[in-house]
Amino acid sequence: MAPPKKSKSKKKEKKSTKPSKCRSPPEPKTIESDWWTSFWEKNSTSDAGPKVPKDEEEAFKYFFRISKKTFEYICSLVRQDLISRPPSGLINIEGRLLSVEKQVAIALRRLASGESQVSVGWAFGVGQSTVSQMTWRFIESMEERAKHHLKWPHAERLEEIKASFETTHGLPNCCGAIDATHIIMTLPAVETSDDWYDQEKNYSMFLQAVVDDKMRFLDIVTGWPGNMTLSRLLKCSGFYRLCSSGERLNGQTKALSNRVEIREYVVGYTAYPLLPWLITPFEGKDLSNPMIQFNGKHKEATLLAERALGQLKGSWRILHKVMWRPDKHKLPSIILVCCLLHNIIIDCGDEVNADVPLRHHHDEGYVKQSCQQLEPHGQMVRENLCKHLNTLL
């Protein structure tokens, strides 16, 4: 015997199939789908108005650092996560649900501008808590869905990288360049620690990156306190362990002009130790002409890592501005996702606007470090490279 409530529900179901003038229309009015038009109109007339391009495509890139095509790709990566786990309260001031596109746009704007959650919320017509939720949900999804955009290259791609370094910089068998930067933050008094207090009296977290010939990140390490030396940071990284054990940079050797075989390696500044697989420049005042010439080529290659970090911090300003009381356990995820976005821009063929990268050094204000560790095998590799370059010049 069916309970009375069940029969009532059936009647309701029948009624629900009939058209009604009072019923809310389909998706367009329940989900805010015209977010870009309203956002552009609102923010192009703000104090920053004169800087906003008049062309719609350029304006989109101005606000979010990426083209609409790349934006659509990023939305496709995170769409399922943002739909399948919708938290409560994700509505705008007009009471409409936020579309996946608007959720992604909120997160990207927060990362790209580095502005406060209140400012970003005002720009989109949402509250501060919504910006916080959206940014973190986007970061969690990107960590999982976009991780294939940051991994050590396969053998075929690695050969392309090595060929490019040799053609452009004269460095045979070079697989990349390494550098590191500080991500500055403000910590609550209860969390302050000398571990995070660096030599320039900032609380900071390190990001170490290895990049290829296209300034694309191949390997990153983050989460370590900014008061470490770059040499110590390197030795705490998985990259160091893999290279030292022969699991990485262990591909085919290359015969130089003097018939000496040279192994795979990366290049880095004098803050790093001279190792068989990490080549640093010659130091000193009385350098020979071949040494000076080698240093010039070496610097050209190492600048790729420096420029990549400058572009990263310029594109995703949340990493460049002082981060206000970040969760130290969440900050590495924010840094990782910004690196993933950096790679996605390159992978999608997007071009970064000329005014986006930092005009000064990515670690402006920090004194250059110098490491005195010189391994004999590393010295031999560097000498052979120096002789090889001298025969070509």
N, C-alpha and C positions, 0 to 999 in steps of 0.2 A: 504494500500500500504506500503510494508516494506521499510524502509529507506535503502539507499545503504550501510551504515556502518554495518547493521545487516547481509546482504548477505555476506559481506567480512569476518565477524567474523565466519560465518558458514564454509567458505572455509578454514579458519585458523584451525577450529576445525577438519576438515577432514584431513588436512595435519598433524596435531598433532598426529594422530593415526598411521602414518607410522613410521617405524624404521628409525633412523638417527644415523650415526656414531658420529655426533657432539653433540648429546644430552647428557646431564649429566646422568650417570648411576643412578640406584635406590639409596635408603637410605644410604648404606655404604659410598658413597663418598660425599653426601650432609650433612650428619650428622656424626660427629666424634665419631666413635664407638670403636676405639682402644686406647682410652685415657689412660687406665691403663698401657699398655705395654710401651708406650712412656714416661709416667710419671715415671714409675719404673726405666727405663733405664737412664733417665735424672738425677733423684735424687739419685740413688744409687751410682753414680760416683761423687757426689758433695762432699763438705767438710765433710758432715755428713755420707759419704759413709761407713766407717768402722763400724758404728753403725747399719747400715741397714742389717737385716737378709738376708741371701742368699735364704732361702726358700720363695717362692712366697706368700704363705698364711700368713706366719709370717710377711713378709714385708708389706703386705696389712694392717695387724693389727697394725704394727708399725706406719704407717703413719696416719691411720684413727681411731684407737682405737677399731675397731670392725672387726668381721670376714666378709668374703664376703657374707655369708648367711644372717647375720643381716643387712648388707649394702643393699642387695636386698630387704629385708623387708621394710627398711626405704624408699627406692626408690618407692616401691609400695604405701606407704602412701601418698607421695607428688606428684606422677607422674601426676595425673590429673591437679593439680594446676599449675605445671610447664609447662605443655603442653597447657592448656587452656588460660593462660595469658602470652604468650611469649613477653617479651619486645624487643625492637629493639636493634641491635648491639651485640647480644650474639653470636659472632663468634670468632674463634681463629685466630692466625696470618696467618694461611693458608687459611682463608676465609670459613672454614666449620662451620656449626651450631653446638653448643654444645649439646650433648646428655643429657638427664635427668640424667644419671649416672654421667657424668662429672660435671654437675651443683651441684649435691649432694656432690660429692667428694670435689669440691672447698670449699663449705660451711663447710663440716666436717673438712677439713684440717685447715681452718681458726680458727675454734673453738678448735680443738685439739692442734694445735701448739701455738696459740697465736701470731704467727708471723705477721708482717705487711702485709697489702694488697698488697704492691709491691712485697714482697718476695713470697707470695702465688701465685700471678699472674705470676711471673717468673717461678715458679715450674710447672705451668700448661700451660704456653704459652698464657696467656690472660692478659688484662690490669687491672690496679687497679680498675677502675670503674666497670668492669665486676665482680671482686671479691666482691665488695661492694654490687652490685645488687643481685648476687647469694646468698650471705650470708643472706641478709635480706629477700629475697623471700622464702628461705628455712625456716627461722625462723617463718615467718608469716604462712606458710603452716603447719609446725609442731605444732604450737600453737593450731591449729584447729583439725588437723588430728590425732595427737598422744595424745590428752588430756586424753584419757581413760587409759593411762599408769600411771597416777598420780591421784589417788583418794582414799578417805578413804575406807578401806576394808569392804566387806560385812560380815555379822555375822559369816558365816562358816570359812572364812579366818581369822577373828579376833580370833576365838577360837584356830586356829592353831598357831597363833602368841603367844597368852597367854601360850599355852602349851609348846612352845619352850622356852620362857623366864623362865618358872618355871623349866623345865628340865635342862636347861643349867646354869641358874644363881640362881635358887632357889627362884625366885620372882613370887609368884602366882598372877594371874589376871593382870599382867603387859602387856600393849598394845604397848609399844614402848619407844624410848629414844629421847630426844630433845636437840638440840645444835644450835649454830648460828655462822656465820663467816662474815668477812668483805670482800667486793669486792672493791679493791682499784682502783681509777681512777684519771685522771688529768683533771681538768676543765679549760676552757678558763677563762681569768681574768674577763670578763664581767659576768660570771655565778658563780663566787666563792661566797660562803656563809658559815657562821659559822655553819649552820645546817648540812653541809656535812663534816665539819672539825672535825675529831674525836680526841680522847685523845692522840693518837700517832702521831698527826700532819699529818695525811693523809686525803685526800678527799675519802670518801668511802660510799658504800651502803651495808645495811645488807641483809643477807639471813638467815632466821630461818627455820629449818627443823626438822620434826619428822620422825624417821625411824623405820622399823620393825626388826625382827630377822635376816633378810637377807640383812640388810643395804639398804633396798629399801625405797625411800621417800614416805611417806604416806600423808604428808601435808607440804607445804612450804609457807613462807611469805617473800616477798621481796619488794623493792621500798622505804624502809624507810632509813633515813640518818644514817650514821655510828657513829654519836656522841651520839646516845641514849644508855641507859643502856639496857642490855638484858631483865631485868625485865620490863622496859617500852615498849620495842619492843614486848614482849609477850602480854602485856595488850592492845596493839594497833592492835593485830591480830584477824582475824576471828576465829582462833583456840581457843583463850582464851574466846571469846564470846560464842562459841558453847559449850565449856566444862562448863563454869560458869552457863549457862542457863539450863544445863542438856540435851542438844541435842546431845552431844557426850560424850564418855566414860561413858555411862549410861546403859551398858549391865548388864548381870547377875552378882550378887555378888558371892564371893568365900568364903567358910568356911575354916578357918585356923585350925592349929593343936589344938589351944586352943578354938575352936568352935566359934570364933569371925568372923563375916561376914565382908569381905573387898570388896570395890568397885573397878572398873576399874581405872587405872592410868597410867601415863608415868613417867619416871625417868629423872632427869636432874641435872646438876652441881649446886654448891652453888650460882651461879650468878642468879639463879631463886628463886622466893619465894616458900616457903613450903606451898603447897595447898592440899586439900583433894584428888585432881586428879593429882598433880605433886609432886612427892616425891624427896626430895634432901637429901644428906648425913648429918650425924651428924658432927658438928663442935666443936672445942675445944681441949684442951690438955689432960684433964683428962677423957678420954672416957673409958667406961667399955669394957671388952672383947666382949660381944655380940654386942656392938655398932661398934667396930672395924671390927668384922666379917661381920656385915651388910654393912658397908661402902665398904668392899672389894667386896662383891657381887654386890652392887649398882654400883661401878666403872666399873666392868666387863660389865654390861649391858649398862651403859652410854657411854662406849667406842665405842659402835656400831655407835652412831651418830657422834662421833668425827672421826672415821675411814671413815665413809661414806662421810663426807665433805672433808677429805683428799683425798679420791679416786676421788671425783667429780672434785676438783681443779687440781689433778694430771692428770686426763684423759682429761679434757677440760681446757687447760692452758690459754685460753683467760680470765678465771676467776681468775687465779693466778697471771698473770703478771699485771702490772699497765696499765689499759685501757686508751688509749690516747684520751682525749676529747670525751667521749661517750655521746650520747644523753640520758639524764637522763630518758626520757620518753620511750626510746627503750631498755635501759639496763635491766629492769625487764623481758622483753621478751627473751633476750639473756640468762639470768640466768635460766628462766623457761625451755627453750628448752634444755639447758645443763642438767638440772635435769630430763627431760623426756628421754634424751639419756642415762643417768645413769640407769634409770629404765628399759629401753628397753634392755640394755645389760644383765641385770639380767633376765628379762622375756624371752629372747631368749636363755638363757642358755650359753651365752658367758662368758668367763673367762677373767678377766683383768690381763694383764701381771704383774709380780711381781714388775717390776721396774717403773710402772706407778704411783701408789699412792705416795703422798708426803712423804718424809722420816721424815720430822719434822711436828710439829703441823700445822694445817690448818690456824691458826691465829698467826703464829710466830711473836713475837715482841709486842704482845698485853698483857697487864697485866690482870691477871684473876680477874674478878669482884666477889663481894660478896653481896648478898641481905640479909638483916636482917629481912625481913617479914616472920613471922612464924604463920600461922593460927592454932588455937587450934585443929580444926578437922584434919588438916594435920599432926600435931604432934601426934595425937592419932593413925592415920593410920600408921605412921612411927614406933611408939612404938610397935604396934601389929605385924608389919612385922618383927621387930627386935626380938621380943619374939618367933615368929614362926620359924625364921631361927635358933635361939639358940637351940630350941628343936630338930632340925634336924641334927645339927653339933656334 
